[in-house]
Structure formats: C-alpha cells, structure tokens
Amino acid sequence: MLNSFSDEEWMELFEKIDNYSEKAQMHCVECLSDIDNRNSLLLILKLSDTPNRELFVTCVDSLRNMDLSSLYQSEKEHLLKRVKEYSADASKLEIIVLKALMDAVG
C-alpha cells in the first residue's frame, strides 16, 4: 500500500505521524523499511529524532538495511551524532545495530 502513496498521502503521513502512539510509530518504521524511496527514508529519519530509546533503535535497525546514498551530508552527520549519544550506555544488541548503521553511513 505504501508503495502506491501519492505525494499528498506522504505529506499527510508526515503531518500526522507525531500524533501516533510510539508503538504505532515503531510499526510504521518497520513497514517503511521495505519501501525504497526518499519519503520512507525521510520519515524514518524524522521518527529517529526521538527521546524514546526503543523507537530510536527501531529506526536505526530499519535504516541500516536501506539505501542511504540519497541522504545529505548534514542528515548523515545528525544521525551519526545521535547514534553516538545512544552508544554510550547501549546494550550489546543495541551496539551491534548502532555499529551496523555507522558502517552503512560511513
């Protein structure tokens, strides 16, 4: 269904996603990781800017399997900064996920 979203539907999702519960946001991120377009990538980036650790790690886990070549350098730097912040007290499993994204971003 997401593959057939129009630009207007993507805009609506961008506008409404902050009103979703964190659990619904996590499910959305999991679905978005299978969509290969800039909108899905940008929406996951938007959701990764969260204080919720579980949502952040879910976003990172999805991002590490996506094509990140379309990210601007500033987007990559912001993401890597957040990954480093979370790495300080990450569990072993989280470290694996965070490091995989750092390797993917470069």
HELIX and SHEET records of a PDB file:
HELIX    1   1 LEU A    2  SER A    4  5                                   3    
HELIX    2   2 ASP A    7  LYS A   16  1                                  10    
HELIX    3   3 ILE A   17  ASN A   19  5                                   3    
HELIX    4   4 GLU A   22  LEU A   32  1                                  11    
HELIX    5   5 ARG A   38  SER A   48  1                                  11    
HELIX    6   6 ARG A   53  LEU A   63  1                                  11    
HELIX    7   7 GLN A   73  SER A   87  1                                  15    
HELIX    8   8 LYS A   92  VAL A  105  1                                  14    
END                                                                             
